[in-house]
Amino acid sequence: QKVFRVIPQNEEQVEIISSLASRMQVDFWQPDSVTQVKPKMKVDFQVEADKSFEVESLLAQNKMEYRVLIDNLQTAIEAQFDSKVRTAGHSYEKYNQWETIAAWTADIAAQNPDLVSRSVIGETYEGRQMYLLKVGKSGTNKKAIFMDCGFHAREWISPAFCQWFVKEAVETYGKDSVMTNILDRLDFYILPVLNIDGYVYTWTNNRMWRKTRSKNAGSFCIGTDPNRNFNAGWCSIGASDNPCDATYCGRTPESEKETKALADFIREHLSTIKAYFTIHSYSQLLLFPYSYTYKYPSNFEELNSIAGTASKQLASLYNTKYTYGPGAETIYPAAGGSDDWAFDQGIKYSFTFELRDTGRYGFLLPESQIKATCEETVLAVKYLANYVLQHLY
């Protein structure tokens, strides 16, 4: 299986990509679906091995420039595991399986009782418990930031970041003045993996799986895209009502047990949650509302300004360049996302991170990049958290 990158120059070339997708099984990596493809956009997609020759000749025939990002998907999947860390157990510099992450949530809470506690906010379609970590010094009337990882199953760097952030919090509390002040005055609710069933499936069956694993009535196709399943312009632009599509919006908003558990928790804690950060990959973006409409949020200037500063903070370590802005115009419109939903609930600091890289590895970022990716992202998250702390409402 190969991963291609094409940059269609005009509507005609966009049409060629569409016809390709209607003829064969095409897995779009970026954007999420063929309906979002537009001229001058980088389009990354994966095709079956036996179709790659046909794809190459079609692109060449139509004089479309393309390059092969990943020549052999299986080799790239194996090459991800390049960490030098030799441990059978949990490691912050390796991708951990769900069982290992679940055990880690219990351990980190047990080892840091003054800073970390663990609760269960629901269970998944397949019956796995959804663990939430609360990180912060105990205090009264504390405001909070909610951060989740692992919405899309194949975005492995995302859960790796949530684990890293907790490690960073407990290791630097009392040493780093910014982190200490943040945790003294704010709590972090951290959901290390939202789409646990999907994540498990990427380890056992199909590394490139994206959606949840729920059954869809009347269809053989499995799963809903959890980031199209929230009641924010639900199932309108950039979402699909076809259960076989990667961006399927679900039967109804919050039809998925996982998204409902998250939404219920946030609704119950709306008076204290002042910011919402959701971590995805890939493409090095820092996005804020809206994605379901091109209209700007009321606090656009403020969000744009702090996203700009957060991106600079992130780049200060390894010069990793992030693009920032409102979702719809910065990448493409997409309805039903958790960031827009949280914002519409009144959480005015709502951000989506798209972590490394920009397509060289895509969803298969090697373990050797976990540390650097997480270190730089922590800088942006700390900046945003500190800003929220100074601007409580």
C-alpha positions, 0 to 999 in steps of 0.5 A, a space after each residue: 500500500 502506498 501513500 500519495 500526495 497530490 496538489 490539485 491545481 484547479 477544479 478539473 484536477 479536483 474532479 480527477 481525485 473525486 473520480 478516483 475515489 469513486 472508482 476505488 477504495 481511497 483512504 484520505 489522510 489529509 483532508 479527511 474526505 474527498 468532499 473537502 478537496 479543493 485546488 492548491 490543497 495538499 491531498 494525502 491519500 492511501 491506496 491498496 497495493 494493486 491499485 497504485 499503478 493505476 493511480 500513478 498512470 491516471 495522475 501522469 495522464 492528466 499531468 498532475 504532479 504527485 509524489 509518493 510519501 510512503 512507498 510501503 505502508 507496512 514497512 512504515 508501520 514497522 519503522 514507527 517502533 524505533 525507540 531505543 527504550 528497552 522496556 516491556 512496560 510503560 514508557 513515555 518515549 514509546 507508543 503504549 497499548 491500551 492495557 499499558 496506558 490503563 495501568 499507567 493511569 492507576 500507577 501515576 495516581 497512586 504515586 502522586 496522591 497530592 497531585 493526581 486522582 483517577 476517575 471513570 467517566 463512562 465506558 466505551 461501546 465494547 465495555 472498556 472503562 474511560 479513565 479521567 485523570 484530574 491533575 492539580 493541587 487540591 483547593 477550593 473553587 478551582 477552575 479547570 482546563 479539560 484536555 483530551 487525546 485519542 479521538 481518532 484511533 490512528 493518531 497515536 502521537 495524541 495519547 502519547 502527548 496526554 501521558 507526557 503532559 501528566 509526567 511533565 506536571 508531576 515531575 516539574 511541580 515545585 521546580 518549575 514556577 509556571 507549572 507550579 502556579 498553574 497546578 496550584 490555581 487550576 486543575 487539569 482534567 485529562 482524558 488520555 484516550 477517548 476512542 479506546 476501542 478504535 485505539 485497541 483495533 489499530 494495535 490488533 487489526 488495522 493500524 489505519 482505523 480512525 472511527 469508533 467501533 460501534 455497529 451501525 443499524 442497517 449497514 455492514 460498515 462499523 464506527 462513527 467519527 467521534 469528531 463529527 458526533 457533537 451537536 455543533 452544526 451536526 452532520 452539515 458541512 464536512 461530515 457524512 451521513 453514510 456509515 461507510 465514510 470516515 467522517 460519518 456523523 453518527 445516527 444522532 449527536 452524541 450517539 457514541 457512548 464515548 462522545 456522550 460521556 465526554 459531553 456529559 462530564 463537561 456539561 456537569 462541570 461547565 461552571 468550572 471548566 474555562 478552557 478545552 484543548 483537544 489533541 489530534 495529528 497530523 499537520 502542525 496546526 493550532 485551530 480554534 472555532 469555528 469549523 462548522 461555519 465560516 463565521 468568526 467567534 465573538 472573541 476572534 481577535 483574542 483567540 487569534 492572538 493567543 494562538 499566534 503566541 502559543 505557536 511561537 512558544 512551540 517553535 522556540 524549542 525546535 523551530 517547528 512551524 505551526 499554522 493557526 486560525 479558525 478551523 473552517 478557513 485554516 484547513 476545511 469546514 467540518 461540522 460536529 467537532 468537540 472544539 466548536 461544541 465546547 465553545 458553544 457551551 460557553 468555554 471561550 478558550 477552545 483549541 485543537 492541536 494537530 501535532 507533527 508532522 506535515 506528511 513525511 510520516 503522517 499518522 506513522 510518526 516514529 517513536 524517536 520523535 515522541 519526546 521532541 513533539 511532546 516537549 514543544 507542545 507542552 510549551 504551547 499548552 503551558 502558555 495557554 493554561 497560564 493565559 487562561 489563569 490570568 483571564 478567568 471569567 
